[in-house]
Amino acid sequence: MGRFFSSFDEAWAAFLERDEPLEDFFAGFPEEEAYLTVWLTLPGPAVQAEATAAQQALAGIEGLRPNPTHWLHVSLGPGREDDLDRVRKRLRDFGSFNVEYGPATCFHEALVLEVHSDRMTDLARTIDPERDLLRFLPHVSVAYMAGTPEPGPSREKLIQLRDRPPVRERISEVQLCVVPVMRSKLLTPWRVAGVVPLD
């Protein structure tokens, strides 16, 4: 897997210069039954519409698998069901906040919408005070690489998408979700283990 990026600017610059094929998102997951428990925020209708518009612009590019609407999310990091009450107490007075989604960019194995808000990092840190957030780049994955496509076709489309204005929504809750990560079950619905309001 390629190196982790420390900023969205770094990720975009690397994508513009990239010659080697993009990386297979699905290949890194097990073939046997497996699950991850993670904290997520879920985008609302405006972001879902923006993701759909990006997917339509990218339609027909070989090696891209668009995310279904029910799988659009921002990951805040791993969690445990037995930690739910402790996190609920930590977030009791956190408060809801506004977030900007966009522009579109590319990581090694996914086309994503950037997510911008200092409060998103604060949220992840409050959920897990011990987590290293040096390279935390919150994002919504729009499409994953299925195989190892060449970057050129995606790059051509993403350059055009970069001019779209950001979409704004308000984050008012987080969810602890148990996500099936068996390779054949990726992108299927997950189980919500708990919902924690921020207000």
C-alpha positions as CSV (number, residue, x, y, z in Angstrom):
1,M,0.0,0.0,0.0
2,G,1.2,3.5,-0.8
3,R,2.4,5.9,1.9
4,F,-0.1,7.8,4.1
5,F,-0.6,11.4,3.1
6,S,-0.3,14.2,5.7
7,S,-2.5,16.6,3.9
8,F,-5.1,16.8,1.1
9,D,-2.7,19.0,-0.9
10,E,-0.1,16.3,-0.7
11,A,-2.5,13.7,-1.8
12,W,-3.7,15.7,-4.8
13,A,-0.1,16.6,-5.9
14,A,0.9,12.9,-5.7
15,F,-2.2,12.0,-7.8
16,L,-1.4,14.6,-10.5
17,E,2.1,13.1,-10.8
18,R,1.3,9.5,-10.5
19,D,2.4,7.1,-13.2
20,E,1.9,3.7,-11.6
21,P,-1.5,2.0,-11.4
22,L,-3.9,2.7,-8.6
23,E,-4.2,0.1,-5.9
24,D,-6.9,-2.6,-5.4
25,F,-9.0,-1.6,-2.4
26,F,-10.7,-5.0,-2.1
27,A,-7.5,-7.1,-2.2
28,G,-6.5,-6.1,1.3
29,F,-9.5,-7.6,3.0
30,P,-9.9,-11.2,4.1
31,E,-11.8,-13.9,2.2
32,E,-13.1,-15.4,5.5
33,E,-15.8,-13.8,7.7
34,A,-14.5,-10.7,9.5
35,Y,-15.8,-7.5,11.0
36,L,-14.4,-4.1,12.0
37,T,-16.1,-2.0,14.7
38,V,-15.6,1.7,13.9
39,W,-17.0,5.2,14.8
40,L,-18.6,6.9,11.8
41,T,-20.5,10.0,10.9
42,L,-23.0,9.6,8.1
43,P,-23.5,12.3,5.4
44,G,-27.0,13.7,4.8
45,P,-28.9,14.3,1.5
46,A,-26.8,17.2,0.2
47,V,-23.5,15.1,0.5
48,Q,-25.2,12.0,-0.9
49,A,-26.3,14.1,-3.9
50,E,-22.7,15.4,-4.4
51,A,-21.3,11.9,-4.2
52,T,-23.9,10.7,-6.7
53,A,-22.9,13.6,-9.1
54,A,-19.2,12.6,-8.7
55,Q,-20.1,9.0,-9.4
56,Q,-22.0,10.0,-12.5
57,A,-19.1,12.0,-13.8
58,L,-16.8,9.0,-13.2
59,A,-19.2,6.5,-14.8
60,G,-17.6,4.2,-17.4
61,I,-14.0,4.4,-16.0
62,E,-12.7,0.9,-15.9
63,G,-11.7,-0.4,-12.4
64,L,-13.9,1.9,-10.4
65,R,-16.6,0.6,-8.1
66,P,-19.0,3.3,-6.8
67,N,-20.0,3.2,-3.2
68,P,-23.7,2.6,-2.6
69,T,-25.5,5.4,-0.7
70,H,-25.8,3.4,2.5
71,W,-22.0,3.0,2.6
72,L,-21.1,6.7,2.4
73,H,-19.4,7.7,5.7
74,V,-16.6,9.5,7.4
75,S,-14.5,7.2,9.5
76,L,-13.4,8.5,12.9
77,G,-11.4,5.5,13.9
78,P,-11.8,2.1,15.5
79,G,-14.1,1.4,18.5
80,R,-15.4,-1.2,20.8
81,E,-19.0,-1.9,21.9
82,D,-17.9,-2.1,25.5
83,D,-16.6,1.5,25.2
84,L,-19.9,3.0,24.1
85,D,-20.9,4.4,27.5
86,R,-17.5,6.0,28.0
87,V,-17.6,7.7,24.7
88,R,-21.1,8.9,25.3
89,K,-19.9,10.6,28.5
90,R,-16.9,12.2,26.6
91,L,-19.2,13.6,24.0
92,R,-22.0,14.8,26.3
93,D,-21.2,18.5,25.8
94,F,-19.3,18.4,22.5
95,G,-22.0,20.1,20.4
96,S,-23.0,19.8,16.7
97,F,-20.9,21.6,14.1
98,N,-20.7,22.4,10.4
99,V,-18.6,20.6,7.9
100,E,-17.6,21.3,4.3
101,Y,-17.4,18.3,1.9
102,G,-15.3,18.7,-1.3
103,P,-13.5,19.0,-3.5
104,A,-13.0,15.5,-4.9
105,T,-9.5,14.0,-4.8
106,C,-7.8,10.6,-5.0
107,F,-6.0,8.4,-2.5
108,H,-4.1,5.3,-3.6
109,E,-7.2,3.1,-3.6
110,A,-10.2,5.4,-3.5
111,L,-11.7,8.5,-5.1
112,V,-13.0,10.7,-2.2
113,L,-14.6,13.9,-1.2
114,E,-12.3,15.9,1.2
115,V,-13.9,16.8,4.5
116,H,-12.9,20.1,6.1
117,S,-13.6,21.1,9.7
118,D,-11.1,21.4,12.6
119,R,-13.9,20.1,14.8
120,M,-13.8,16.8,13.0
121,T,-10.3,16.2,14.3
122,D,-11.4,17.3,17.8
123,L,-14.3,14.8,17.5
124,A,-11.9,11.9,16.7
125,R,-9.6,12.9,19.5
126,T,-12.5,13.1,22.0
127,I,-13.6,9.6,21.0
128,D,-10.1,8.2,21.4
129,P,-7.7,10.5,23.3
130,E,-4.9,8.0,22.8
131,R,-5.2,7.9,19.0
132,D,-2.4,9.3,16.8
133,L,-4.1,11.8,14.5
134,L,-1.0,13.2,12.8
135,R,-2.3,11.8,9.4
136,F,-6.0,12.0,10.0
137,L,-7.6,13.1,6.8
138,P,-11.4,12.8,7.1
139,H,-13.1,12.0,3.8
140,V,-16.1,10.3,2.2
141,S,-15.1,7.6,-0.3
142,V,-17.1,7.9,-3.5
143,A,-15.6,5.0,-5.4
144,Y,-13.0,2.3,-4.7
145,M,-10.5,0.7,-7.0
146,A,-11.5,-2.8,-8.0
147,G,-8.2,-4.0,-9.5
148,T,-5.4,-1.7,-10.5
149,P,-6.6,0.8,-13.0
150,E,-4.3,3.4,-14.6
151,P,-4.7,6.8,-13.0
152,G,-5.1,8.8,-16.3
153,P,-8.9,8.4,-16.9
154,S,-9.8,9.1,-13.3
155,R,-7.4,12.1,-13.2
156,E,-9.0,13.7,-16.3
157,K,-12.5,13.5,-14.6
158,L,-11.4,14.6,-11.1
159,I,-9.6,17.7,-12.5
160,Q,-13.0,18.8,-13.8
161,L,-14.7,18.0,-10.5
162,R,-12.3,20.0,-8.4
163,D,-14.1,23.2,-9.4
164,R,-17.4,22.2,-7.8
165,P,-18.3,24.3,-4.8
166,P,-18.1,22.6,-1.4
167,V,-21.3,21.1,0.2
168,R,-22.1,22.1,3.8
169,E,-23.8,20.0,6.3
170,R,-24.1,19.8,10.1
171,I,-22.8,16.9,12.1
172,S,-25.0,16.2,15.1
173,E,-24.3,12.5,16.0
174,V,-21.8,9.7,15.7
175,Q,-22.5,6.0,15.2
176,L,-20.6,3.0,16.4
177,C,-20.9,0.5,13.6
178,V,-20.0,-3.2,13.1
179,V,-18.9,-3.4,9.5
180,P,-18.5,-6.7,7.6
181,V,-15.1,-6.7,5.9
182,M,-15.1,-10.2,4.3
183,R,-14.1,-9.4,0.8
184,S,-17.3,-10.7,-0.7
185,K,-19.4,-8.7,1.8
186,L,-17.7,-5.4,1.5
187,L,-20.2,-2.5,0.8
188,T,-23.1,-4.5,2.3
189,P,-25.0,-2.9,5.1
190,W,-23.4,-2.8,8.6
191,R,-25.0,-3.1,12.0
192,V,-25.3,0.0,14.1
193,A,-24.2,-0.8,17.7
194,G,-24.9,2.6,19.1
195,V,-25.8,6.2,18.3
196,V,-24.3,9.1,20.3
197,P,-25.8,12.6,19.9
198,L,-23.5,15.5,20.1
199,D,-26.1,18.0,21.5
